Amino acid sequence: MRPARALIDLQALRHNYRLARQLSGARALAVIKADAYGHGALRCALALEPEADGFAVACIEEALALREVGIKAPVLLLEGFFEASELELIVQHDLWCVVHSLWQLEAIEKASLARPIQVWLKMDTGMHRVGLHPRDYQAAYQRLQASGKVAKIVLMSHFARADELDSNTSNEQVAVFDAARQGLKAETSLRNSPAVLGWPQVPSDWVRPGIMLYGATPFDTDQAEAARLQPVMTLESKVISLRELPAGEPVGYGARFVSPRPTRVGVVAMGYADGYPRHAPTGTPVLVAGKRAQLIGRVSMDMLCIDLTDVPEAGLGSSVELWGKRVLASDVASQAGTIPYQIFCNLRRVPLVYTGE
Ligand SMILES: *Cc1c(COP(=O)(O)O)cnc(C)c1O
């Protein structure tokens, strides 16, 4: 059996969820869209359900999969419905629904619903992706109230630059939000992971932590609260081949690495078809036999090479951590010019193995 696999530590997931709640003093929807950022949404939801205030997903397909395995907790659709016909399922499965556009508001007004639904009314406070214009917000709120189709409305917005701790944009977005919601007596939801960790002054009755649940930092610099997160995924495999090269020999496609000295090369069963980033350059850290070593040459589809010259105790069958508790996914991601969100979501082919139930 191919030794590549991803261990998912559910105990660490629960730790990170509790940290989100503790840091924010708010109720927390665990964001498990995109298959829980590659960690397996069903298992993650089942592990969190006894204590979670609810979950957030990207679409009704993801929500229905949770209901099918018996998740009874609230589930928020972060982009609401994509077609009005989904409203019936939203009622039937008791889902919470973001309204981010006027066409959605109109669809709710026109629909005949068996029961009123809970709506999270989204305001565009500066990200300019989705959300109602602040100027239209109060009117939209009143229309929803008047429609008779809505049980409760939560006021929400989303930060564009909360991961930049020295940017003032988040404060400006809060000011826009507060001005446009004046007089509305309703709960609020603003904070994503970077805002839970780095913007404690932002009020938010509900927080929406995603990446922090999985133990990766959203920041590209050290941050005290992010240092308290526990990595959930360990991507690991084994050394399947060894060779000793003299100085001056190329390794891998395109001869992107040429040995500068006599070099002991280990070949690891892990490649870009597993989601390991192809753009990770020579020097990207790995852990082998408990010691740090480096990727060398180009990552190929099913294999990659590492330099074992300074790790003589490593050999055939040695365990390799590509990322996990010692080699941080955020470090591998930044080496490859991307973010931990993407390298988690790109994971495929490797079996997920759950621990810490
Ligand atoms: C994905 C998402 C989140 C979670 O973001 P993180 O940065 O992973 O915490 C929160 N809110 C909305 C609207 C999202 O789409």
The ligand as an SDF file (V2000), in Angstrom:
LIG
                    3D

 15 15  0  0  0  0  0  0  0  0999 V2000
  -14.5930   31.2370    4.0740 C   0  0  0  0  0  0  0  0  0  0  0  0
  -15.2710   32.2820    4.8670 C   0  0  0  0  0  0  0  0  0  0  0  0
  -14.9400   32.4910    6.2140 C   0  0  0  0  0  0  0  0  0  0  0  0
  -13.7780   31.7970    6.8970 C   0  0  0  0  0  0  0  0  0  0  0  0
  -12.6000   32.4870    6.5810 O   0  0  0  0  0  0  0  0  0  0  0  0
  -11.2000   32.1080    7.2990 P   0  0  0  0  0  0  0  0  0  0  0  0
  -10.2650   33.1580    6.8270 O   0  0  0  0  0  0  0  0  0  0  0  0
  -10.8300   30.7560    6.7910 O   0  0  0  0  0  0  0  0  0  0  0  0
  -11.4570   32.1270    8.7420 O   0  0  0  0  0  0  0  0  0  0  0  0
  -15.6910   33.4050    6.9340 C   0  0  0  0  0  0  0  0  0  0  0  0
  -16.6970   34.0970    6.3500 N   0  0  0  0  0  0  0  0  0  0  0  0
  -17.0320   33.9420    5.0410 C   0  0  0  0  0  0  0  0  0  0  0  0
  -18.1320   34.7590    4.4610 C   0  0  0  0  0  0  0  0  0  0  0  0
  -16.3190   33.0540    4.2630 C   0  0  0  0  0  0  0  0  0  0  0  0
  -16.6400   32.9040    2.9750 O   0  0  0  0  0  0  0  0  0  0  0  0
  1  2  1  0
  2  3  1  0
  2 14  2  0
  3  4  1  0
  3 10  2  0
  4  5  1  0
  5  6  1  0
  6  7  2  0
  6  8  1  0
  6  9  1  0
 10 11  1  0
 11 12  2  0
 12 13  1  0
 12 14  1  0
 14 15  1  0
M  END
$$$$
